Amino acid sequence: MNLDQMKQKYAYTLAKVGLNVQPGQPVLVEAVIEGAYFTPIFAEECYKLGASNVIVHYLDEPNMTVAAKYRSDADIRKVEDWEELQNQKYLDEGACYVRLEGVNPTLMADLTEAQANAIFAHTDAVRNIMRKASREKHCQWLIAMIPTQEWAEFILPDVPKENALEELWKLLLKLCYIDETNDVEATWAAKDVRTAERGNKIDSYNFRTLHYTAGNGTDLTVTLTPYSKFGHQRPKDAPPSNFVRFHANIPSEEICTSPEKFGTDGIVFASKPLVLGGKSIENFGFRFEKGKVVEVIAEEGKEMLEALVAMDENSGYLGEVALVDYHSPISMSGIVYYTTLIDENASCHLALGRALGRPLPEDSPWTLNDAVIHIDFMVGTPDMRIVGTTEDGEEVVVFDKGDFVL
């Protein structure tokens, strides 16, 4: 494998299959500073597609970690005027947006939970500028990964350090369905067909609730609305005229929708770590009543999780329900990646905070959540069972032993 050529093919996949950059369109990039070696490769692929400008802003978490030890909580959380302006200018010009993440799970190990949470709050507030544009301007957006040395060494401890980064690249390419000879556009188009078929089949049952149970103690009921479509075909609803088709996550194995805001009850436990503000939180759960988190269950990281669900009045409600086979390609790699983007595609997951897509009609009796956050956490297990209940009260097994059975 010529890794340099494969990096270029990966960059093309992100620019064309992911963002679907349009001629004359600016491209706004947030990239981890450790991934600076890759951003010129990505930028060139965007320019080849006709991008008018590729603007790269680096996320410097090592410097933010130092600053958090000396600056006040309020100062760390504050979004400066220039941070908003440097993004909003290009979004107003019709830019699409990509977030190129990297992982360093131990970077903030020495920070307190409050310090790490302040960094998360600041970073997430800046990203909300782009999220607002995606909702209001219908611009394309994408989240993808850049392999970094720190990430590679952490998740591949048995691989010699000098080989770890290359091995991580090989893993990521495989998870993204990219090889030396395939046509990535055709590969992803075929994958989209399979995903749509599965989503449409679930939608055909018109489920009103999904009941999750697992041996780890999960016993959770989530209420869906008539607009909760896993196939992304809302009734009497069509995309806006300026809509450009894109893929929001690469890699991706999920089908997902938004639940009724006030319709979640029971308890759910996470099955994989959650990285917040550079800190990894494991072995946690939430208890819900009438849609809202009423108890955070955690041995470590409880302060961060409690702060998370209190970010605003709606952060403790669910905004997403996603279904993924436990025996997905990512799960079968046998690796915990310590990044939500990949780990969520190895497992069924839920998201606290903001709902997906566009608002419901004003006269709808249903409610979707709106919040300043949207944080996915993984809940799928090898013994997970999900039973859907239809409008007529019929119970249908959707998942058994961690996988789809419909």
C-alpha positions in Angstrom: 0.0 0.0 0.0 1.3 3.4 -0.9 0.1 5.3 2.2 0.7 8.8 0.6 -1.7 7.9 -2.2 -4.2 6.5 0.2 -4.2 9.6 2.3 -5.0 11.5 -0.9 -7.8 9.1 -1.6 -9.1 9.5 1.9 -9.0 13.3 1.5 -10.9 13.0 -1.8 -13.5 10.8 -0.1 -14.1 13.5 2.6 -14.3 16.3 0.1 -16.5 14.6 -2.5 -18.5 11.9 -0.7 -18.5 13.6 2.7 -18.9 17.3 2.1 -19.7 17.2 -1.6 -17.9 20.5 -2.1 -19.6 22.6 -4.8 -17.8 24.8 -7.4 -17.2 28.3 -6.0 -18.0 27.2 -2.4 -15.7 28.2 0.5 -14.8 25.3 2.8 -14.4 26.0 6.6 -12.1 23.6 8.4 -11.6 22.9 12.1 -8.7 20.6 12.5 -6.7 19.3 15.5 -3.3 20.9 15.6 -1.6 17.5 15.7 -3.2 16.8 12.3 -1.7 19.7 10.5 0.3 17.4 8.2 -3.0 16.2 6.6 -4.9 19.5 6.1 -3.0 20.6 3.0 -3.8 17.2 1.4 -7.5 17.7 2.2 -7.4 21.4 1.1 -6.0 20.4 -2.3 -8.8 17.9 -2.9 -11.3 20.6 -2.1 -9.7 23.0 -4.6 -9.7 20.3 -7.3 -13.5 20.2 -6.8 -13.8 23.9 -7.3 -13.7 25.3 -3.8 -13.2 29.1 -3.8 -11.3 29.1 -0.5 -10.3 26.6 2.1 -10.0 28.2 5.5 -8.3 26.2 8.2 -8.7 26.9 11.9 -6.6 24.7 14.2 -7.9 23.4 17.5 -5.0 23.7 19.9 -6.0 21.5 22.8 -2.5 21.2 24.3 -2.4 25.0 24.7 -5.9 25.1 26.0 -4.9 22.5 28.6 -2.2 24.8 29.9 -4.4 27.8 29.9 -7.1 26.0 31.9 -4.7 25.7 34.8 -4.2 29.4 35.0 -7.2 31.2 33.6 -10.6 31.5 35.3 -13.5 29.1 34.5 -15.4 32.0 32.9 -12.5 33.1 30.8 -12.0 29.6 29.4 -15.6 29.2 28.6 -15.9 32.6 26.9 -16.2 32.7 23.1 -14.3 35.8 21.9 -15.8 38.1 19.2 -13.0 37.2 16.8 -13.8 33.5 17.1 -17.4 34.1 16.0 -16.4 36.5 13.3 -13.8 34.3 11.7 -16.4 31.5 11.2 -19.5 33.5 10.6 -18.0 35.5 7.7 -17.4 32.4 5.6 -20.7 30.8 6.6 -22.5 33.9 5.4 -20.7 33.4 2.1 -22.2 29.9 1.8 -19.3 27.9 3.2 -19.6 24.2 4.0 -17.9 23.0 7.2 -15.7 20.0 8.2 -14.4 19.0 11.6 -11.2 16.9 11.4 -10.8 15.4 14.8 -7.9 13.7 16.5 -7.6 11.9 19.8 -5.2 12.2 22.7 -7.1 10.5 25.6 -4.5 11.3 28.2 -3.9 15.0 27.3 -6.1 16.4 30.1 -5.5 13.7 32.7 -4.0 16.3 35.1 -6.9 18.7 34.8 -9.8 18.7 37.3 -13.2 17.8 35.9 -14.2 21.4 36.2 -11.3 22.6 34.1 -11.8 19.9 31.4 -15.5 20.8 31.3 -14.7 24.5 30.7 -12.6 23.5 27.7 -15.4 21.3 26.4 -17.9 24.1 26.9 -15.8 26.6 25.0 -15.1 24.3 22.1 -18.7 23.2 21.8 -19.9 26.8 21.9 -17.7 27.7 19.0 -19.0 24.6 17.1 -22.5 25.7 17.7 -21.9 28.6 15.3 -21.4 26.1 12.5 -24.3 23.9 13.7 -26.6 26.8 13.6 -25.6 27.5 10.0 -26.2 23.9 9.0 -29.7 24.1 10.3 -30.6 27.6 9.0 -28.6 27.8 5.8 -28.8 24.0 5.0 -25.0 24.0 4.3 -23.1 20.7 4.1 -21.1 19.5 7.1 -18.9 16.6 8.0 -17.1 15.1 11.0 -14.1 12.9 10.2 -10.8 11.8 11.8 -7.1 12.5 11.3 -4.9 9.8 12.7 -2.3 11.2 15.1 0.7 9.6 16.8 -0.7 10.0 20.3 -4.0 8.4 19.3 -2.3 5.5 17.5 0.0 4.7 20.5 -2.9 4.8 22.9 -5.3 2.4 21.1 -2.6 0.2 19.6 -0.3 -0.5 22.6 1.0 -3.7 21.2 2.2 -2.2 17.9 5.8 -0.7 17.9 5.5 3.1 18.2 7.3 3.7 14.9 4.6 1.6 13.1 1.5 2.7 15.1 0.5 5.7 13.0 0.7 3.7 9.7 -1.4 0.9 11.3 -4.0 3.4 12.5 -4.2 4.8 9.0 -4.8 1.3 7.6 -7.6 0.7 10.2 -9.3 4.0 9.4 -9.2 3.5 5.7 -10.9 0.1 6.1 -13.6 1.5 8.4 -14.3 4.1 5.8 -14.6 1.6 3.0 -11.6 2.9 1.1 -9.1 0.5 -0.6 -6.5 0.8 -3.3 -8.8 0.0 -6.2 -12.4 0.8 -5.3 -14.5 3.6 -6.6 -15.4 5.3 -3.3 -18.4 7.2 -4.7 -19.9 3.9 -6.0 -19.0 2.1 -2.8 -20.7 4.7 -0.6 -23.7 5.0 -3.0 -24.3 1.2 -2.6 -23.9 1.5 1.1 -26.5 4.3 1.2 -29.0 2.0 -0.5 -28.5 -0.7 2.1 -28.8 1.8 4.9 -32.0 3.3 3.4 -33.6 -0.1 3.0 -33.0 -0.9 6.6 -34.3 2.4 7.8 -37.4 2.3 5.7 -38.2 -1.2 6.9 -38.2 0.0 10.5 -40.3 3.0 9.6 -42.9 0.7 8.0 -43.8 -0.6 11.4 -44.7 2.9 12.7 -43.2 2.2 16.1 -44.3 4.4 19.0 -41.9 3.1 21.6 -38.6 1.3 21.7 -37.8 -0.7 24.8 -34.1 -1.4 25.5 -32.9 -4.1 27.9 -29.4 -5.5 28.5 -27.6 -7.6 31.1 -25.7 -4.5 32.4 -28.9 -3.1 33.9 -30.3 -1.1 31.0 -34.1 -1.0 31.0 -35.1 2.1 29.0 -38.2 3.0 27.1 -38.0 5.7 24.4 -41.1 7.2 22.8 -41.0 8.0 19.1 -43.1 10.5 17.1 -44.8 10.1 13.8 -41.9 12.2 12.5 -39.3 9.9 13.9 -38.1 8.4 10.6 -35.0 6.2 10.5 -35.2 6.3 6.8 -35.1 10.1 6.9 -38.4 10.5 5.0 -40.6 12.8 7.1 -44.3 12.9 6.1 -45.2 15.7 3.7 -41.7 17.1 3.9 -39.1 17.7 1.2 -35.6 19.0 1.3 -35.2 22.8 0.7 -34.4 23.9 -2.8 -30.8 24.7 -2.0 -30.1 21.3 -0.3 -26.9 19.5 -1.4 -26.7 15.8 -0.6 -23.7 15.0 1.7 -22.6 12.5 4.4 -22.3 14.1 7.8 -20.1 11.3 9.3 -17.3 9.3 7.8 -17.1 6.5 8.9 -20.8 5.7 9.6 -22.9 2.6 10.2 -25.9 4.1 12.0 -29.5 4.7 11.2 -30.9 7.4 13.5 -33.8 9.6 14.3 -35.0 12.0 17.1 -37.4 10.9 19.8 -40.2 12.7 21.6 -38.6 15.0 24.1 -40.7 14.1 27.1 -41.1 10.3 26.4 -38.0 8.6 27.8 -38.2 6.6 31.1 -36.0 4.2 32.8 -32.2 3.6 33.2 -29.5 3.1 30.6 -25.8 2.3 31.0 -23.0 3.2 28.6 -21.1 0.4 27.0 -18.1 2.4 25.8 -16.1 5.3 27.1 -17.1 8.9 26.5 -14.4 11.6 25.9 -15.5 15.0 27.2 -13.1 17.9 27.2 -10.2 15.6 26.7 -11.1 13.4 29.6 -12.3 9.8 29.2 -15.3 8.8 31.3 -16.2 5.1 31.7 -18.8 3.0 33.5 -21.6 5.5 33.7 -25.3 5.7 33.2 -28.4 7.9 33.4 -31.8 7.5 34.9 -34.7 9.2 33.0 -38.1 10.3 34.1 -40.6 11.9 31.6 -37.7 12.5 29.2 -35.3 14.1 31.6 -32.1 12.9 33.3 -32.9 12.8 37.0 -29.8 10.9 38.1 -26.3 10.5 36.9 -24.6 7.2 37.8 -20.8 7.2 37.7 -17.8 6.3 39.8 -15.6 8.8 38.0 -16.5 11.7 35.9 -19.8 12.3 37.6 -19.1 16.0 38.1 -18.5 16.4 34.3 -21.6 14.5 33.4 -23.8 16.4 35.8 -22.4 19.7 34.4 -23.1 18.3 30.9 -26.8 17.7 31.5 -27.1 21.1 33.2 -25.6 23.1 30.3 -29.0 24.5 29.7 -32.6 23.6 30.6 -32.8 21.0 27.8 -29.4 19.3 27.9 -30.8 16.5 30.1 -33.2 15.3 27.4 -32.5 13.0 24.5 -32.1 14.4 20.9 -31.2 11.2 19.1 -31.8 7.5 19.0 -29.4 5.5 16.7 -29.4 1.8 15.9 -26.2 0.0 15.0 -25.5 -3.8 14.9 -23.2 -4.8 17.7 -21.4 -7.0 15.2 -20.7 -4.0 12.9 -17.3 -3.8 11.1 -16.1 -1.2 13.6 -17.1 -3.3 16.6 -15.5 -6.4 15.0 -12.2 -4.6 14.8 -12.0 -5.3 18.5 -10.7 -1.8 19.3 -12.1 1.0 21.5 -11.2 4.1 19.6 -11.9 6.7 22.3 -13.7 9.0 19.9 -17.4 9.2 19.6 -17.4 9.4 15.8 -16.0 5.9 15.5 -17.2 4.2 18.7 -20.8 5.3 18.1 -20.7 3.3 14.9 -19.8 0.2 16.8 -22.8 0.3 19.0 -26.4 1.5 19.4 -26.2 4.9 20.9 -28.3 7.8 22.2 -27.5 11.5 22.3 -28.3 14.0 25.0 -29.4 17.5 23.8 -30.4 18.9 20.5 -32.6 16.9 18.1 -31.6 16.1 14.5 -32.8 17.8 11.4 -35.5 20.5 11.0 -38.1 21.5 13.5 -41.6 20.0 13.6 -44.6 21.9 12.2 -45.8 24.6 14.5 -49.2 22.8 15.1 -47.6 19.4 15.9 -48.6 17.9 19.3 -45.2 16.3 19.5 -42.0 17.9 20.8 -38.4 17.5 19.7 -35.6 18.7 22.0 -33.5 21.8 21.4 -30.4 22.4 23.4 -26.9 23.9 23.2 -25.3 20.4 23.2 -25.6 17.2 21.2 -23.5 14.5 22.9 -23.7 10.9 21.8 -23.0 8.0 24.2 -22.8 4.3 23.4 -25.3 1.8 24.9 -25.1 -1.2 22.6 -24.0 -4.6 24.1 -23.7 -8.1 22.7 -26.9 -9.1 24.6 -29.0 -6.0 23.9 -32.6 -6.6 23.1 -34.9 -3.8 21.6 -38.6 -4.4 21.3 -40.7 -1.9 19.3 -44.4 -1.3 20.0 -46.5 -0.2 17.1 -49.5 2.2 17.0 -51.7 -0.8 17.4 -49.9 -2.1 20.4 -48.1 -5.0 18.6 -44.7 -5.8 20.0 -42.0 -6.5 17.5 -38.4 -7.6 18.3 -36.1 -5.2 16.5 -32.8 -6.2 18.1 -31.8 -9.5 19.7 -28.3 -10.4 21.0 -27.1 -7.0 19.9 -28.1 -7.2 16.3 -31.0 -6.4 13.9 -33.4 -9.2 13.5 -36.1 -7.5 11.4 
